[in-house]
């Protein structure tokens, strides 16, 4: 048997003394496999040489070692991004969405595509372009005024002790209701010079103790780039917390690899806010990805956007909260939809959100009730809302309260004449006949 030399010009005997010795260590596993006899079913040709087998085995070992990383990139590359591909998969008219994706890109991962059950269902509405996106041309691109609150590129400083750092414009899927439709889908990520400017700003502002990585989706960065950012942030002495906002676990669960978890574990305390809007998103694969993150010691919270035709129903929202808790994810925020251009058809009334919160409070675990907030237009920040009828009356003597069963209760203030500071007692009968909806149940504890 003969093989050619590396330059392809001079034949070299495979059995000659010293042949390939520097390339194939005599006692290595690749060498032992290379010397193995031919077996039935294997191709038998002159291509099967110790040198060829050695490199084939090395390549296979490398691929096995890095397969987790390669898988998520390969799967992401299989996403639907073109109107024609969407037509082939879901039967839509590609001409109807061509101009939409020109302004607002589309990407639907295989995981998300597999959860669509029928045209117009809750998952479809979130990811399939709709003509309604082009209808509200007068709305603002940046209603939260993030660009105006950005002292250095890619960093938003709205609250006193925390900042938002946008590290990429890429997402695993492009949500049709995204508040950053003006940005997502554009190529690129946070460059080293831009990161250096953000780090310098944070060093100068010692009041900042918390940074949230966002974008786009930070988990679409390669491991080495993500770690570069995390490592840089951890050089800032006064920075206490690092958080990531991501939709990756629910749309590209293959991205959650042991290597990624090992990287993040080095930079605790570290938190993640995961984006989920419907219980059908919590598939077994998604729950496994969430479990890997939880096992890495990462506290997981969920951010949900209230969306018309998706989750604006109390029972759907309750199922979502229950599925999140089963996935070891704590419901955190329920957002009223923003006033972003191209998203108006998703908006519900504020009363819808208050009704949902009232349907959850008392009827399910307290840790399954998110904060209902409006991110105020004009850069006002998140403002929490509660149903108004929980607090019936408040004065210097007492608070009159209504519970989830619509029963009223009286809680005395510390300085009240009764001197009873702790016990809950039945509300005064006068509160049970008022025009505010009290039903007279206050006499029953």
N, C-alpha and C positions, 0 to 999 in steps of 0.2 A: 504494500500500500504506500502511495506517495502523496505528499501534499506540497503545495508550492510555498515559497517563502513569502514574507509579508509584501515584498515589492512585486510579486507575481512573476518574476523572471527566472529564478533558479530553483529547480526541484530540490527538495530536501527529503531524505529518507525519514519516515516516521519512526523507524526503529534504530536510527543511527545514534551513537553515543552522544548524550547531552541534548538531543533534539527536544525542543520545547521545554527544557527543564526549568528555565526561568519563568515560564508562563504557567506551567502545570506542576505545582508542588507535589512531590511523589506520594505524600501521605494525606493529601487533602481529600475531602469528600468529592469534589468535582473530578479529581483524578481517579478515584476508585470507581465512580460511575462511568467515567470515560473508558476504563479498562473492562467494563462489564461485557459479557458475551452478548452477541446478537440474540434477540428473542423473537419468537414467532409473532407476526403481526407488525413488526417494526419495518420501516423502509430499509432496504439493504442496498446501499450504493456507496460509491467512493466518497460521498459527502460525509459519511459517518467516520470521522477521524478524531483522535484524541483532542486536537486543537479545536476543531469545530464544536465537539461536544462540550468542551470546557467552557467556551464562551456562551453556548446555548444554556448550560446549567447556571452560569453566573447571571445571565439575563433573567432566567426564570426566578432565581432567588431574589434578585433586585425587584422584580415585578411583584412577587409575593409580599415582600417587605413594604412596598409603597402602594399596594393595591388600594387601600382605603382612600388615599389622597387622589389617585387616578380615577377611582370610581365616581366620586362626586363631580369632578370636572367633566368626565365623560357624560354623566347623566344630565348635567346642566346643559351641555352642548346639544342634547337631544330635545331641548325645550322647543315649543312652538313659538316662533318669532315672526313668521311671514304670513300674510293673509292667505296665500295659497295653501300653506300647510294647515292652517286653521280650517279652511274649507274642506280639505281632505279628511281631517279628523272629526269635525263637528258639523259639517254640512252647511256652513254659513256661506253667504255670497261674498267672495273676496273683494269685489268692487265696492261694497258698502263700507268696508273698514279700512281701505287703503289710505284714504286721506286722514283718517283718525290716527293710525299708527305712525303717519308721517310727523304729526305733532306730539303724540303721546305714545311712546314705544310699547310694544306688547312682548311679554315673555310668560309662558305657562309651562312649568316643569311637568315631567311625567307624573310625579306624585299628585300634583293638583289636578291635572287632566283626568287622572283615574278616579277622582272623587266626584266628578261631574256626572250626575245621573240623568239629567234631561235638560233640554234647552230652557234657559231662563231660571234655573234653580239657584239656590243661594251661593254656590261656588261659581257657577257660570257668571252671575252678575258681578262678582268681584274681579274677574280676570279677563272676560271677553269684552272687547271694545264695543261701545254703544254709540249710536248717532247722537244721543242726548249729550255726550261730552262736548260736542261742538255748538251746543245751543245757548249756553250762558256766556256769550262773548264779553259782556260788560263786567263780569266778576274779576276779582284781583288774582294775580298769579301768586302773590305773597301776602295773604291777609293777616298773617301773624307778625309781619314786619321783621322776619328773621334777618334779612339782608341789612336792615337799618341798625340792627343790634349786633353787628359783627365787627368787632374792633380790629381783628386780623382775619385774613381769608380762612373760610371754613369753620370758624369758631363763633358761636352765638353766646353772648353773655347777657341773659335776661334777668335771672334771679341773683340775689347777693352772693350766695355761697356755692353756686354750681354753674357749670357751663356745658354747652353742647358742642361736640367736635365731630364734624361731618368728614368721614375718612374716605368715602367712595360715593359715586353716583349709581353704582350698579346694585341691582336687587335680584334675588332668585325669581321672583315674579313681580310684574308691574301692576300694582293694585289700581283699579280704575278710579278709586276715590282718594288717591294719595294727596296729602297736603303739600307735597313737594313735586307735583307734576312738572313744575318749571325746571327741575334739575335732573330727576332720575332718568336713567337710560343713556346719559351722555358718557362717553368713554373717559377713562382715567381714574386715578385715585390720589390720595394725599401724597405729594412728593416730599422728599427729604427736606428741602428748603422750607416748604410750607409747614411741615411738622416742627422744624426748628423754630419758626416764628411763633407757632402756637405754644410750644414749650416755654419760650422766652416770656411770652405774655403771662402764662400761668405762674412762672417763677416770680414775676413782679407783683402779682395779685394774690397776696397771702390769705385773703378772705375766702378764696376758692378752696373748698375741701372735697368736692365731688365733681367728677367729669363723666358725661354720658357720651359714649361713642355711637354715632348714628350715621346717616347718609341719605340714601342708599343703605346697604346692609353691610356692616363691618365684617361679618363672617364670610363674605365672599372674597375677602382678601386672602391671598396665600398665607400659609402659616408663618413664614419668615417675616412678611411685612406686618402682619398683625402683631407678632411678638416685638418687632422693632418699636411699634407705637406703645405697647404696654410697658416695655422696658424703659422707654424714655419717660413715660409718665411717672413711673415708680422712682425716678431720680429726684422728684420734687418732694421735699420733706413734708410740707404742709398738706399735700394731697392725700386724703384719707380713703376715699372710695372711688372705684372704677365700675362703671356700668356699661352694658351694651344693650341697645335696642335692636331686635332682630326678628325677622320672619323665617329665617332659615330652618329651624327645627320642624316647622309645620309645612314647609314647601320643598325643602331639599334635605331630608333627614340624614342622607348619606354623608353630608358634610360634617356631621358630629362624629368625629373619629377619636379613638384613644389618644392619638398624638395631640389633637386640638385640646382635649381635656387636660392632658398633662401640661401643656403650655399655660393654660389659664390658671391652673392650680398654683402656679408659681407666683401669681400676682394678687392673691387674696389680701384684703377683703374685696370680693368681686361679685357683682350682681348682674342678672340678666332679666330684661323685660321682653317677653315673647309675645308676638302678635297673633291672636286667634279671634275669629269672628263668628264661627259656627261650629256646632258639635261634630259635624261630619268631618271636620279637619283633623280631629284627634284619632287617627288611624293607629293600629298596633305599631307600625313602623315609627310613627311620630312619637308615640308614647315611649318607645324604647330610646329614641334620641333624647327626649326630655329626661328620662331616667339616667342616662349616662351623664348628663350635665349635673343632675342632682347628686349623683354618686361622687362627682368631683368636688362636692362641697359648695356648689354655686346656688344661692337662693334664687328661685325662679318666680317671677311675677308675670301676670298676663295683662296686656293692654288690648282693649276691644273698642272698635268704633261702632256706634249705633247707626245702622244702615237700613234704609227703606227697602223692604222686600227681601232682606237677608236675615236679620235678627231682631226686628222691631216687634217681637212677640214675646210676652212674658214666659211662656213655656219653653220656647226655643232658647231663650237666654238662661233659664234655669238649667236646662240640659247642658248647655255650654259650661256653666260654672261647675256643675258636678263632674263633667268630663275633665275639666282642668285640674280639679283637686285630685282626681284619680291618677292624673299624669304627674302629680307632685308639683303642680304650678298653682300659685296663689293668685286669684283674681285681684287686680290692682286698680286699674282705671277703666271706666266706661266713658268714652268720649262722645260728646255731641259732635256731629260731622262739621268740619270747618267750612268756611265760605270760599273755598278755593275754586278758581276757574276750572270748569269742566267736571265738577262734582255735584252740582246743585240737585240733580235728580236722585241723589242718595239721601238727601236731608229729610229728617223727620221733625215733627214738632218737639219742643222741649218737654211738653207734657207727656209725650210718649216715653221719654227716658225716666221721668219721675214716676210714672205708673209702673215701669219695670222694676225700679228700685223698691217701690212699695210692695210689689209682688214677691220680691226676694226677702226683704227684711222680716225676720220672724218665721218665715216659711221654709228657710233652709239655713244651713250653718252660717254663722256670722262671718267666718273667714271666706265664705263663698259670695259675699256681697261686695262688689267693687265700689270705688268712689266714682260717682257720676259728676263729670266736670265739663265745663265749656272753656276751651282755650280762647280767651277773649280776643275778638278782632282788634287790630291796632296794637298788638303786642302787650295786652293786659295780663297774660299768663293764665294759668289754670284756676278757675273759680269753681269750688265744689257746690253742688246743689243737693238739697234734701226735700222730700215732700213737706209742704208748709204745715200740714195739720198734725205733725208730731208734737209740736209745741203749741198748745191751745192758748195759754196765757202765761206771762212772766211779769212779776212785780217784786217789790222788796220783801214781800211776805212768803211767796211760794211760786212754784212752777206747776202748771196744770198740763199734763202730758196725755197723749193718746197712743196706744200701742197697736201692734199689728192686727189685733182682733177688733179694733175700733172701740176699745174700752178706754175710759179716761181715768187718770190717777193724779193725786195731789202730792207734791213733794215740797215740804216746808224748807224755807231758807234758814241758814244757821241762826240768824238773829230774830226769827219769828217768835211770837208770844208763846206758842205751844211748847217750845223748847225741845221738840222732837226733831232731831236732825237727820236721822238715818232711815226710819221706817217709811215704806210706801203706804199711803192710806188712801181710801176712796176719795174721789174728787167731790167737791161741794155740789149738791144737787143742782144749784143754779147753772153750773157749767154743762149739765146734761141736757138742758132744754134750750141752750143758746142756738143761734142760727148758724153755727160753724160746723154742724155735722155730728156733734156729740150725740151718742145714742142712749145715754142713761145707764151704761154698763159700769160706771165708776163705783157703784156701791158694792160690786162683787170683786173681791181681791183674788 
